[in-house]
Amino acid sequence: MIDVKKMVERYYNCHLGEYPQCEGCGEKIREQDALGVEYVKTKRKTEMFIHKACVCKVWHR
């Protein structure tokens, strides 16, 4: 199982202090939001963070 909290921390450290944004609503995702967040890594190594409530918004575009 992927630890989303660690993935958010790693993203923050690798991107010069910038938190990832939800692909559905555009809000910044912090470590304390990790329980309500899905993490996706694509074949092209793109990392996406999506709130669980926003998953339908993203996949039904």
N, C-alpha and C positions, 0 to 999 in steps of 0.2 A: 504494500500500500504506500502511496506517495504522501509524504508529509508536506502539505501545502504551505505550512508556516515556514519551513526551512526553504522552500522554493521562493517564497516572497522575499525572505531575508537575502538569499543569494542574488535574486534579481536586483534588489536595492543596492547591494554592494557592487555588483558588476556594472550598473548603469549610473554611477556617480551620484547616488543619493536620491534617485527618482523611483517612486513607487510605481508598480504596474497599474494599468487602468483596466476596468471591466470592459470587455468587448461589446457588451449589451447596452450599458447605461453610461459608460465613460467615467464613473467615479473611481477615485484612487483606492486601491486595495492595500490595507495594512496587515501586519501580522495578527492582530487581534480579530480580524475578519475571517481568518482561515477556515473556520468551521463551515461557513456558508459559501465557500468558493470552490470551483472546479478548476483544475489545472490540465491544460492540453498542450502536448508538444507534437507538432506536425512532422511529416516526413522531411520537410525542408528545414527542420530545427527551429521553427518559429514557436515561441512560448506564448500561450494565451492564458489569461486568468479571467474567469467568468463567474459572476455571482450565480448561485443555483437558481435564484428567481429569474435571472435574465437568460437562462439557457434557451428557452423557447424563442425569445426575441432574436437571438443570434442564428439559430438553425432554421428559422422560418423566413429568412430574408429572400 
